[in-house]
Amino acid sequence: MKSPTAAKATSSDISTAGPALKDLPGAHRGARGTRIRRQLPTSPWLFAAPGLAVVAVFILYPFISTLNNAFTDKRTLIPGEYVGLANFRELLHDDMFWIGLRNSTLYVIVVVPALVLLPLLLAMLVQKHIPGITFFRSAFYTPVVASIVVVGLIWVWMLDERGLVNAVLEAVGVGKVGFLSDQWLLLFSAMAVTVWKGLGYYMIIYLAALANVPRELHEAAAVDGAGAVRRFLSVTVPAVRSTMVLVGALSSVAAFKVFSEVYLMAGPTGGPAGEDTTLVMLVQRVGTGLTGRVGYASAISVVVFVVTVALMLLVLRADRKEDA
């Protein structure tokens, strides 16, 4: 413990540190005479500036520009003029818009429940310590890292009339099935590809959640006589419910904005008579090219944004009701 005399000496040394310290703005001496520079109020913003710049250039500015274009008749090579709500009124009478909305909504209804439940079951399977499970973990995750273009082309070749799937069906006497020529079969085939590619990604999320579930809960339930199904419903599901909400929110937004799978399997026209067109495909079709209607495509994009935000809010609201 320092004596009062030593303490006074230290204070005296600090006060007479010399003129060099005074020449440095925002600097002072520590208890042992070491120089300490005070943090400027703008220092945190300097570290955040690169990330904020990326967000402003690639997210905020395109969003504001799209919102502004939605109220104009802008085309690819024509600036356009303000037309108010004319683009949104036109949407109400556009048959292709309603077809796209129907397909995107159906995509959410079918794909989201599958991507919430199936990856959870898959994660419970690969979580077990059995011989060869490492190979299956890698195999289940492989579609995630594969390019969606490559995946789409592989499935197109497999589902083609002369593809592997039809060859097998024909060999067993079922006959050929028009997976890529029938309106509904094509759409559900694209959904199957989306689920197949997303299984591994959401499986990893569930694996992280399952690792935090205490094993004692399963053991206690087993002692009470609960079977595998009962333990799944009473222990596993409540423990990972917040993760299920997260997966539901992510998959619902991704499903409503689906583009690549349907585009690769149905083609630029959106399948037979365009009946498999989704909203994002409609934005691409209407807003691109030398005569692209940028203003009208922006209006469709605004609708897509509003619906995706509404989907996320519905999922979060449902989660809050369960908590209450």
N, C-alpha and C positions, 0 to 999 in steps of 0.2 A: 504494500500500500504506500502511495507517494506521500511525502511529508508536505505540509503547507508551504515550506520554503521552495521545494521542487516545483510545486504547482505554480507558485508565483513566477518562478524563473521561466517556466514553460510559457505562461501567458505573456511575459515580457518579451520572450524570443519571438512569439507570433506577431506581437504588435510592432516589433522592430524588424520585420522580415526583410525590409529593404524596398527600394523603389521599383525593383524589377517586377514584383508581384502586382503593384498598382498599375503597371502598364498593361496587364492582361485583363480585359473586361470579363466579368463573370467568374473570376478565379479567386480562390482563397486558400489558406493553409489549413491542413488538418492538425490533429492533436500532436503529431510528431514532426510537424514542419513540412510534410509532403504536400505538393501542390495538387489541388483538386479543382477541376473545371465544372462549373454548374451546368446542368443540362438545360438547353434552350427549349422553350415551349414548342418550337417547330420541329424538334428532332424526331419525334415519332412519325410525323407526316413525311419526313424525308425517306424513312424506311418504307412507308406504305405507298409512296408516290408511284413506283413502277407498276405495282399491282393495280392501283386505282387508274392509272393511265390505260392499262390494257382493258379494264372493265369499261372505261368511258369510251374508248375507240371501238371496241368490238361488240359491246353489249348495249350500253346506254345510248350511244348515238344511233345505231341501227334501229333500236326500239322507237326512239323519238321520230326518226325519219319515216319508219313504217306507219306510225300513228298519224303523222302529218299527211302522208300520201294517201291514206285511206279516205280522206275527205276531198281528194282531187281526182281529176280524170287523167292523171299522168300516164304517159306511155313510155316505151323504152327510149325513143329519140325525141320525145316531145315533153317539155316541162309540165304542161297541164295547168289547169285552173281549179280554183276552189268550187266544189259542187255540193258541199254540205253532206247530207245523208243519202244522196242519190245512189251511191254504191251499195249501201246497206239495204235500201229499198229494193234494188235489183236482185239482191241475194234471195229475198223472199219469193221471187218469181223464177228463180233459176233452178231447173230440175237437177242439173249436175251438182249444185250445192247440196241439195237435200239427199241425193244419192251418196255423196261424200260424207255427209253428216251421219247418215244411216250406217254406212260401212265402218266409220271410225268409232261410232258408239257401240256397234256390235263387236268390234275388235276388243274394246275395253271389257265388255260383259263376259266374253269368252276367255280372253287371255289372262286378265288380272287374277281371277280365282285360281287358275291353274298355276300361275307364277307365285302365288302366295302359299299354296299348299304343297305342291310337288317338290319344290326345293327344300322345304322343311323335312319331308319324308326322306328325301335323298341325303340330306345332312345327317339325319339320325342313322341312316344306313352306313355312310362312310365314316361316321364317328366311332364305330365299333372297331376293336382291334382284332382283326381276323387276317389270315394269310392272304397276301395279294391285294389288300385293300388300297395300297399306295398306287398301284396301277390304275385302279378304277377311279380314284380321286383325280388323277391326271387326265384320264379319258373323259370324265364328266366335265372337266374344266376346259378341255381343248376347244370346243366350239366357241367359247368366249373370246379367245385370243385369235381365232380365225377371222379373216376378212369377211364382212357381210356379203360382199360381191362374190367371193369364192363360194361361200356357203349357199347363196342363192342359186348360183349356176349349177352347183352339184345337185341340189334338190330339183332343179328344172330338168336336168338330165335324167335323174332317177324317176321323176313323175311323168316324163314324156310318154307318148303312146308307144314309143319303141324303147322306153327306158327299163331299168331293172325291176321296178315295182310292177309294172304291167306285164313284164315277162314272167315274173313269179306267179301273178294272178292267172295269167293265161295257162301256165304250166299245171296249176291245180284245178283248172276247169272253170274258174270264175269268169274269165274273159277280160278284155281291156276296159279300163275305167278312164273317163276323160277328166283327169285331175286338173288339167290346164285349159280345158275348153268349156267346162261347165261353170257357170257363174258362181254358184255357192261352193262347189268342191274346190275351185281355185282359191276363194277367199279363206275357207277353212284350212286349206293346205298351207297358205301363207301364215295363218295363225299357228299352225303346228310348227313351222320353222321358227317363228318368233319364240315360242315356248321352249323348243329344243335348244336354241342358242342362248336363252337367258337362264336356263336351269343352273348351270355352273356358277354364274355370277352371284345369283341370290343364294345359292348353296353356301358359298363362302361367308356371306353375311350371317346366315343362320348358324354356321359352325362357330362363329365368334360368340353368338348369343348362347348357344347350347353349352359352351365351355364354362359359362357363369352359372349354370343351373346346378345347385348342390346335389350330389349323388344321394345324400341322406334322405332327400324328399322321395326319390324313387324307391329307396329301400324301405322307408316307412310305409309307403303306399302298398308295396308288395307284401309287407308283413300283415297289413290290414286285409289282404286278400284281393287287391285290385289287379286286374289283368293288364295286358299290354295296351289295349285300347283305352281302358279306364285311366291308366297312368298317363297316356298321351293327352287325354282330354282334361284331366284334373291337375296334372303337374307340368307337363311340357308346354302346352298351349298358354296357360296363364303366365308362365315364366318368360316366354318369348313374345308376348302379345305386343309389346312396344315395337319389337323388330318386325312383326307381321304388319303393323301399321305403316312402318317405314317402307317395307317392300311393296305394300299396296299402293302407297302414294307414288313411289318411283315408277312402278310398272304401269299404273294407270296413265300417267303423263306420257310415258314412252309409247304405250299402246295407242293412245289417241293421236299421237303425232307420227304414227308409223308411215314409212315411205319406202325404204329400200326393199323389204321383202316383197311387198305387193308389186312394186315397180319392176323388179327383176322377174317375177313369176307371171305377171299379167301383161307386161310390156308397157310402153308409153301411152297406149290407148286406154289402159285400165281394164283389160279383159274384154269379153264379148259385149259390144255396144257401150263400152265404158262403164258397165254395171259394177265393176269392182274398184272404181276410183275412190280414193280416200281424200280427205280435205287437204292434206299436205301435197298429194299428187296434183290436186286441182290448182293449188297455188303455183306449183312448178309449171303446169301446163298453160295457165292463163298469163302468168307474169313474165315468161321468158320469150326469147325470140325478138326479131326486129320490130314486130307489131305487138309485143307483149303489153297487156293492160296492167301496168304496175299499180295504178290506183285501186283497181278492182281486186287484184291479188293481195294488196295490203289490207283491204277490208276483210277478206277471208282470213288473213293471218291474225287480225285483231280478234275475230270470232274464235279462232283456235286458241289464242292466248287466254281469252276470258273463260272458255270452257275448261282448259287445263287448270287454271287457278281455282275455278269452282270445284273441280274434282278433288284437288288437294284439300280444300276447305271442308268438303263433305267427309273425307277420310278422317281429318283431324277432329271434326265435330263428333263423328261416330265414336272415336277413341275417347273423347271427353265424357260422352254419355256413359260409356262402360265404366270409366273411372268413378263417376258419380254414383 
